[in-house]
């Protein structure tokens, strides 16, 4: 009988100890999560306090960074992407280049298609175009392309085909076919 009583007391004490260990483990786990969330909150508050304290310095840095930006950039960007319904300014630019270099060119444009590869706040479209030039030599073509590159439009050239008209080779007057894309907005 003594043995049973003793075993019972030990069993009860072991069960109590085991329950205390489980309760302590849950308490430690709960408190650890609370401490981690409080630390994260304190880190955020410190960062915000630092930013607020240094706001003037940050404002000065931003103003200094943007002081070199052209104040007309928004207008230039808007002008460089003409409307799909009015690409006459681009056509006029190409015509003025042909007049500058004294040659005739034939322009053709395809129907506008979606420019799905470009995403942004404005949905862009592209118009494939072709410029056919007869009787042009390589020096004039080189200067024409340099001026074409300076045009204020989002344009890409896909290919240039140069076909010599006689045995003089590519230095003589030849036919040129330029294929490209003009990016426009709706």
C-alpha positions as CSV (number, residue, x, y, z in Angstrom):
1,X,0.0,0.0,0.0
2,X,2.8,2.3,0.8
3,X,4.2,1.6,-2.6
4,X,1.0,2.5,-4.4
5,X,0.6,5.8,-2.6
6,X,4.1,6.7,-3.4
7,X,3.8,5.9,-7.0
8,X,0.5,7.8,-7.2
9,X,2.1,10.9,-5.7
10,X,5.0,10.7,-8.1
11,X,2.7,10.1,-11.0
12,X,0.6,13.2,-10.0
13,X,3.7,15.3,-9.6
14,X,5.1,14.2,-13.0
15,X,1.7,15.0,-14.7
16,X,1.8,18.4,-13.1
17,X,5.4,19.0,-14.2
18,X,4.5,17.8,-17.7
19,X,1.5,20.2,-17.8
20,X,3.7,23.1,-16.6
21,X,6.2,22.3,-19.4
22,X,3.5,22.3,-22.0
23,X,2.0,25.6,-20.7
24,X,5.5,27.1,-20.5
25,X,6.2,26.1,-24.1
26,X,3.0,27.6,-25.4
27,X,3.7,30.8,-23.3
28,X,7.2,31.1,-24.7
29,X,6.0,30.6,-28.3
30,X,3.2,33.1,-27.9
31,X,5.5,35.7,-26.2
32,X,8.2,35.2,-28.9
33,X,5.7,36.0,-31.6
34,X,4.5,39.1,-29.7
35,X,8.1,40.3,-29.3
36,X,8.9,39.8,-33.0
37,X,5.8,41.8,-34.1
38,X,6.7,44.5,-31.6
39,X,10.3,44.6,-32.9
40,X,9.0,44.9,-36.5
41,X,6.7,47.7,-35.5
42,X,9.5,49.5,-33.7
43,X,11.8,49.2,-36.7
44,X,9.1,50.7,-39.0
45,X,8.6,53.6,-36.6
46,X,12.3,54.2,-36.4
47,X,12.6,54.2,-40.2
48,X,9.6,56.6,-40.5
49,X,11.1,58.9,-37.8
50,X,14.4,58.9,-39.7
51,X,12.7,59.8,-43.0
52,X,10.6,62.5,-41.4
53,X,13.7,63.9,-39.6
54,X,15.6,63.9,-42.9
55,X,12.8,65.0,-45.2
56,X,14.4,68.3,-46.0
57,X,17.5,66.5,-47.1
58,X,15.6,64.0,-49.2
59,X,13.6,66.8,-50.8
60,X,16.8,68.7,-51.7
61,X,18.2,65.5,-53.2
62,X,15.1,64.9,-55.3
63,X,15.0,68.5,-56.5
64,X,18.7,68.4,-57.4
65,X,18.1,65.1,-59.3
66,X,15.3,66.7,-61.3
67,X,16.9,70.1,-61.9
68,X,18.7,68.6,-64.9
69,X,15.6,67.3,-66.5
70,X,14.2,69.3,-69.4
71,X,11.1,71.1,-68.2
72,X,9.4,70.5,-71.6
73,X,9.9,66.7,-71.3
74,X,6.2,65.9,-71.0
75,X,5.4,67.9,-74.2
76,X,8.3,66.3,-76.1
77,X,7.1,62.8,-75.1
78,X,3.5,63.6,-76.1
79,X,4.7,65.0,-79.4
80,X,7.0,62.0,-80.1
81,X,4.0,59.6,-79.9
82,X,1.4,61.0,-82.4
83,X,-2.2,59.9,-82.5
84,X,-3.0,56.9,-84.6
85,X,-5.5,59.2,-86.4
86,X,-3.0,61.9,-87.2
87,X,0.5,60.8,-88.3
88,X,0.8,63.8,-90.7
89,X,3.6,65.3,-88.7
90,X,5.7,62.2,-89.2
91,X,4.9,62.2,-92.9
92,X,5.9,65.9,-93.1
93,X,9.1,65.2,-91.3
94,X,10.0,62.4,-93.8
95,X,9.0,64.7,-96.7
96,X,11.2,67.5,-95.4
97,X,14.2,65.1,-95.2
98,X,13.6,64.1,-98.9
99,X,13.5,67.7,-99.9
100,X,16.7,68.4,-97.9
101,X,18.6,65.7,-99.8
102,X,16.8,66.3,-103.2
103,X,15.4,62.9,-103.9
104,X,11.9,61.4,-104.3
105,X,10.5,58.9,-101.9
106,X,7.4,56.8,-101.8
107,X,5.8,56.3,-98.4
108,X,3.4,53.5,-97.6
109,X,1.8,52.7,-94.2
110,X,0.0,49.5,-93.0
111,X,-3.0,49.4,-90.7
112,X,-2.2,50.1,-87.0
113,X,-1.8,47.0,-84.8
114,X,-1.5,46.6,-81.1
115,X,2.0,47.0,-79.6
116,X,1.4,44.2,-77.0
117,X,5.1,44.0,-76.2
118,X,5.0,47.5,-74.7
119,X,2.9,48.1,-71.6
120,X,2.3,51.3,-69.7
121,X,-0.2,53.9,-68.8
122,X,-1.0,54.6,-72.4
123,X,-1.9,51.8,-74.8
124,X,0.5,52.0,-77.7
125,X,0.0,50.8,-81.2
126,X,2.4,50.5,-84.1
127,X,2.2,51.3,-87.7
128,X,4.5,49.4,-90.1
129,X,5.8,51.7,-92.8
130,X,7.9,51.5,-95.9
131,X,10.1,54.2,-97.5
132,X,11.1,53.5,-101.1
133,X,13.8,55.7,-102.6
134,X,15.2,55.6,-106.1
135,X,18.4,57.3,-107.3
136,X,20.3,57.7,-104.1
137,X,24.0,57.1,-103.3
138,X,25.5,55.8,-100.1
139,X,26.8,59.2,-98.8
140,X,23.3,60.8,-99.1
141,X,21.7,57.7,-97.6
142,X,24.1,57.9,-94.6
143,X,23.3,61.6,-94.0
144,X,19.6,60.9,-94.5
145,X,19.7,58.1,-91.8
146,X,21.6,60.4,-89.4
147,X,18.9,63.0,-89.7
148,X,16.2,60.2,-89.6
149,X,17.7,59.1,-86.2
150,X,17.2,62.7,-84.9
151,X,13.5,62.8,-85.6
152,X,11.5,63.3,-82.5
153,X,9.4,60.1,-82.9
154,X,9.5,56.7,-81.4
155,X,10.5,54.9,-84.5
156,X,12.4,51.7,-85.2
157,X,13.9,50.6,-88.5
158,X,13.5,46.9,-89.1
159,X,15.4,46.6,-92.4
160,X,17.2,48.5,-95.1
161,X,17.5,46.9,-98.6
162,X,20.1,48.5,-100.9
163,X,19.8,47.5,-104.6
164,X,22.5,48.7,-106.9
165,X,21.0,49.8,-110.3
166,X,24.2,49.4,-112.4
167,X,27.6,47.8,-112.3
168,X,29.0,50.8,-110.4
169,X,28.2,49.0,-107.1
170,X,26.9,50.5,-103.9
171,X,28.7,53.8,-104.3
172,X,26.6,54.7,-107.4
173,X,23.0,55.7,-107.4
174,X,20.8,52.8,-106.2
175,X,17.4,51.9,-104.9
176,X,16.7,51.8,-101.2
177,X,13.8,50.2,-99.3
178,X,13.5,51.0,-95.6
179,X,11.0,49.1,-93.5
180,X,10.2,50.3,-90.0
181,X,7.7,50.9,-87.2
182,X,6.1,54.1,-85.9
183,X,4.7,53.9,-82.4
184,X,1.4,55.8,-81.9
185,X,-1.3,56.2,-79.3
186,X,-5.0,55.8,-79.7
